[in-house]
């Protein structure tokens, strides 16, 4: 299981639209779409959980692609790597 970070999402995008975009590359096990607390609009990024080979296929197929008028960037989530000790 790998977690992908998707950046550059338009604030008009929907969770179902994003799900359908990634489901074309394999099973989406989880998704967290970050929304503004007050407006409910997307904040421009999301995380998606997929199997390893399917996640890599999604990166290859979607990174730099246009989605609803904006270029999205898809990469593996690096987590806290290299950020320990900073508080």
ChimeraX commands (.cxc) that place a marker at each C-alpha (Angstrom):
marker #1 position 0.00,0.00,0.00 radius 0.5
marker #1 position 1.35,3.39,-1.03 radius 0.5
marker #1 position 0.04,6.86,-0.31 radius 0.5
marker #1 position 0.05,9.41,-3.10 radius 0.5
marker #1 position -0.01,13.16,-2.63 radius 0.5
marker #1 position -1.95,15.10,-5.25 radius 0.5
marker #1 position -1.24,18.83,-5.49 radius 0.5
marker #1 position -2.64,21.61,-7.66 radius 0.5
marker #1 position -6.26,20.52,-7.48 radius 0.5
marker #1 position -8.81,23.13,-8.53 radius 0.5
marker #1 position -11.10,24.24,-5.70 radius 0.5
marker #1 position -14.09,23.27,-7.85 radius 0.5
marker #1 position -13.06,19.60,-8.00 radius 0.5
marker #1 position -15.26,17.01,-6.29 radius 0.5
marker #1 position -14.29,13.97,-4.28 radius 0.5
marker #1 position -16.16,11.70,-6.68 radius 0.5
marker #1 position -14.41,13.23,-9.68 radius 0.5
marker #1 position -11.02,12.70,-8.07 radius 0.5
marker #1 position -11.94,9.14,-7.11 radius 0.5
marker #1 position -12.99,8.34,-10.69 radius 0.5
marker #1 position -9.75,9.83,-12.05 radius 0.5
marker #1 position -7.60,7.52,-9.90 radius 0.5
marker #1 position -9.90,4.49,-10.08 radius 0.5
marker #1 position -9.01,4.24,-13.77 radius 0.5
marker #1 position -5.55,3.07,-12.60 radius 0.5
marker #1 position -6.68,0.62,-9.91 radius 0.5
marker #1 position -8.50,0.22,-6.62 radius 0.5
marker #1 position -8.55,3.29,-4.40 radius 0.5
marker #1 position -8.39,2.09,-0.79 radius 0.5
marker #1 position -8.63,5.48,0.86 radius 0.5
marker #1 position -8.75,9.14,0.08 radius 0.5
marker #1 position -8.44,12.29,2.15 radius 0.5
marker #1 position -9.48,15.46,0.41 radius 0.5
marker #1 position -8.48,18.54,2.38 radius 0.5
marker #1 position -11.18,21.18,2.50 radius 0.5
marker #1 position -11.40,24.66,3.93 radius 0.5
marker #1 position -13.24,24.53,7.25 radius 0.5
marker #1 position -15.44,27.55,6.52 radius 0.5
marker #1 position -16.12,27.36,2.78 radius 0.5
marker #1 position -15.97,23.59,2.19 radius 0.5
marker #1 position -13.90,24.16,-0.96 radius 0.5
marker #1 position -10.85,22.04,-1.69 radius 0.5
marker #1 position -7.57,23.42,-0.39 radius 0.5
marker #1 position -5.68,22.22,-3.47 radius 0.5
marker #1 position -4.31,18.88,-2.29 radius 0.5
marker #1 position -5.38,15.37,-1.35 radius 0.5
marker #1 position -3.89,12.00,-0.38 radius 0.5
marker #1 position -4.85,8.74,-2.04 radius 0.5
marker #1 position -4.06,5.16,-0.92 radius 0.5
marker #1 position -3.49,2.54,-3.65 radius 0.5
marker #1 position -1.56,-0.70,-4.16 radius 0.5
marker #1 position 2.09,-0.24,-5.16 radius 0.5
marker #1 position 2.00,-1.08,-8.86 radius 0.5
marker #1 position -1.31,0.73,-9.36 radius 0.5
marker #1 position -0.02,3.80,-7.50 radius 0.5
marker #1 position 3.05,3.91,-9.73 radius 0.5
marker #1 position 0.85,3.62,-12.82 radius 0.5
marker #1 position -1.29,6.52,-11.55 radius 0.5
marker #1 position 1.82,8.66,-11.03 radius 0.5
marker #1 position 3.04,7.89,-14.54 radius 0.5
marker #1 position -0.35,8.61,-16.08 radius 0.5
marker #1 position -1.52,11.60,-14.07 radius 0.5
marker #1 position 1.52,13.62,-12.98 radius 0.5
marker #1 position 1.50,16.88,-14.94 radius 0.5
marker #1 position -1.90,16.18,-16.47 radius 0.5
marker #1 position -4.73,18.70,-16.78 radius 0.5
marker #1 position -7.63,18.07,-14.40 radius 0.5
marker #1 position -10.61,20.42,-14.62 radius 0.5
marker #1 position -8.48,23.23,-16.04 radius 0.5
marker #1 position -5.46,22.95,-13.72 radius 0.5
marker #1 position -2.27,20.93,-13.89 radius 0.5
marker #1 position -2.07,18.38,-11.10 radius 0.5
marker #1 position 1.08,16.90,-9.62 radius 0.5
marker #1 position 1.09,13.35,-8.25 radius 0.5
marker #1 position 3.93,11.90,-6.19 radius 0.5
marker #1 position 4.59,9.38,-3.46 radius 0.5
marker #1 position 3.99,10.65,0.06 radius 0.5
marker #1 position 7.38,10.96,1.75 radius 0.5
marker #1 position 5.81,11.33,5.21 radius 0.5
marker #1 position 8.03,12.70,7.95 radius 0.5
marker #1 position 11.27,11.56,6.35 radius 0.5
marker #1 position 13.97,14.13,7.01 radius 0.5
marker #1 position 11.79,16.24,9.29 radius 0.5
marker #1 position 12.50,14.63,12.65 radius 0.5
marker #1 position 13.77,16.86,15.36 radius 0.5
marker #1 position 12.03,19.96,14.04 radius 0.5
marker #1 position 9.25,21.21,16.28 radius 0.5
marker link #1:1,2 radius 0.2
marker link #1:2,3 radius 0.2
marker link #1:3,4 radius 0.2
marker link #1:4,5 radius 0.2
marker link #1:5,6 radius 0.2
marker link #1:6,7 radius 0.2
marker link #1:7,8 radius 0.2
marker link #1:8,9 radius 0.2
marker link #1:9,10 radius 0.2
marker link #1:10,11 radius 0.2
marker link #1:11,12 radius 0.2
marker link #1:12,13 radius 0.2
marker link #1:13,14 radius 0.2
marker link #1:14,15 radius 0.2
marker link #1:15,16 radius 0.2
marker link #1:16,17 radius 0.2
marker link #1:17,18 radius 0.2
marker link #1:18,19 radius 0.2
marker link #1:19,20 radius 0.2
marker link #1:20,21 radius 0.2
marker link #1:21,22 radius 0.2
marker link #1:22,23 radius 0.2
marker link #1:23,24 radius 0.2
marker link #1:24,25 radius 0.2
marker link #1:25,26 radius 0.2
marker link #1:26,27 radius 0.2
marker link #1:27,28 radius 0.2
marker link #1:28,29 radius 0.2
marker link #1:29,30 radius 0.2
marker link #1:30,31 radius 0.2
marker link #1:31,32 radius 0.2
marker link #1:32,33 radius 0.2
marker link #1:33,34 radius 0.2
marker link #1:34,35 radius 0.2
marker link #1:35,36 radius 0.2
marker link #1:36,37 radius 0.2
marker link #1:37,38 radius 0.2
marker link #1:38,39 radius 0.2
marker link #1:39,40 radius 0.2
marker link #1:40,41 radius 0.2
marker link #1:41,42 radius 0.2
marker link #1:42,43 radius 0.2
marker link #1:43,44 radius 0.2
marker link #1:44,45 radius 0.2
marker link #1:45,46 radius 0.2
marker link #1:46,47 radius 0.2
marker link #1:47,48 radius 0.2
marker link #1:48,49 radius 0.2
marker link #1:49,50 radius 0.2
marker link #1:50,51 radius 0.2
marker link #1:51,52 radius 0.2
marker link #1:52,53 radius 0.2
marker link #1:53,54 radius 0.2
marker link #1:54,55 radius 0.2
marker link #1:55,56 radius 0.2
marker link #1:56,57 radius 0.2
marker link #1:57,58 radius 0.2
marker link #1:58,59 radius 0.2
marker link #1:59,60 radius 0.2
marker link #1:60,61 radius 0.2
marker link #1:61,62 radius 0.2
marker link #1:62,63 radius 0.2
marker link #1:63,64 radius 0.2
marker link #1:64,65 radius 0.2
marker link #1:65,66 radius 0.2
marker link #1:66,67 radius 0.2
marker link #1:67,68 radius 0.2
marker link #1:68,69 radius 0.2
marker link #1:69,70 radius 0.2
marker link #1:70,71 radius 0.2
marker link #1:71,72 radius 0.2
marker link #1:72,73 radius 0.2
marker link #1:73,74 radius 0.2
marker link #1:74,75 radius 0.2
marker link #1:75,76 radius 0.2
marker link #1:76,77 radius 0.2
marker link #1:77,78 radius 0.2
marker link #1:78,79 radius 0.2
marker link #1:79,80 radius 0.2
marker link #1:80,81 radius 0.2
marker link #1:81,82 radius 0.2
marker link #1:82,83 radius 0.2
marker link #1:83,84 radius 0.2
marker link #1:84,85 radius 0.2
marker link #1:85,86 radius 0.2
marker link #1:86,87 radius 0.2
view
